[in-house]
């Protein structure tokens, strides 16, 4: 997959089949769009192009709204789109000026000028241009003038598989990781840098890597203990993850800590990606350190069984 982050660097695309959107989560509904543009591109001996935006348009248009939480960082989105076999990914730097384009100009000066599409495929609710005034109908009206064909992924198609980013965000916020993963069509991930913590896990015999998430808009699942895959330096490990406030130690700030099973390396400053498999239990305060250690031992047993790894 070729990745372009500057419209000035775009090549001359051949028989391009284009879809446009934010694609947060690259969920099963988005995957329908991707499957369609890949098939159309194959049929006309062309290339598939997925156009997305960074930062997310809501961040630029409503900067005072701090409620937005995203399923993907831009790097996670790139990795998923490569996995699903898109030929070209174009990440458009989104700005207020870009959002002020009239819808007709968006079609002629942005879509047609940059991509010369043979097909444009969009979801039924896709809007674009100033005040989100452009839609499928406008694209359809201009297709003869600019020589492209239109396809729409209908609401009925998406309703059939019950997909929405809102439903996925709600599932993650409630700790229903299995439902979220089912709707996504891939396991939810969280990436960050390993930083120094309070060393409580090490004192208990379960050393943890404290993860600092570097994207303020990334959605963090609810507090609790999770079974996860840990991706580090090209290798996948099993891990048990704690998201919470360490109530037994009277913690005041939320931490994200993962105990990587059967692993003993110094990885401060390194990057990790956590792939959520299942929710194990809620966070709770224990009456003693011994009681906490016993519960963590049980968490490890559940994690090993969930992920399918034996103890060393």
Secondary structure as GFF3:
##gff-version 3
##sequence-region A 1 312
A	DSSP	beta_strand	2	4	.	.	.	ID=ss1
A	DSSP	three_ten_helix	7	9	.	.	.	ID=ss2
A	DSSP	beta_strand	16	20	.	.	.	ID=ss3
A	DSSP	alpha_helix	28	43	.	.	.	ID=ss4
A	DSSP	beta_strand	47	54	.	.	.	ID=ss5
A	DSSP	alpha_helix	57	61	.	.	.	ID=ss6
A	DSSP	alpha_helix	74	83	.	.	.	ID=ss7
A	DSSP	beta_strand	88	93	.	.	.	ID=ss8
A	DSSP	alpha_helix	96	99	.	.	.	ID=ss9
A	DSSP	alpha_helix	103	105	.	.	.	ID=ss10
A	DSSP	pi_helix	106	112	.	.	.	ID=ss11
A	DSSP	alpha_helix	113	115	.	.	.	ID=ss12
A	DSSP	beta_strand	117	123	.	.	.	ID=ss13
A	DSSP	three_ten_helix	130	132	.	.	.	ID=ss14
A	DSSP	alpha_helix	136	141	.	.	.	ID=ss15
A	DSSP	alpha_helix	143	146	.	.	.	ID=ss16
A	DSSP	beta_strand	149	153	.	.	.	ID=ss17
A	DSSP	alpha_helix	155	160	.	.	.	ID=ss18
A	DSSP	alpha_helix	165	173	.	.	.	ID=ss19
A	DSSP	alpha_helix	177	184	.	.	.	ID=ss20
A	DSSP	beta_strand	189	195	.	.	.	ID=ss21
A	DSSP	alpha_helix	200	204	.	.	.	ID=ss22
A	DSSP	beta_strand	209	212	.	.	.	ID=ss23
A	DSSP	beta_strand	224	232	.	.	.	ID=ss24
A	DSSP	beta_strand	235	244	.	.	.	ID=ss25
A	DSSP	three_ten_helix	247	249	.	.	.	ID=ss26
A	DSSP	beta_strand	255	260	.	.	.	ID=ss27
A	DSSP	beta_strand	271	281	.	.	.	ID=ss28
A	DSSP	alpha_helix	289	307	.	.	.	ID=ss29
###
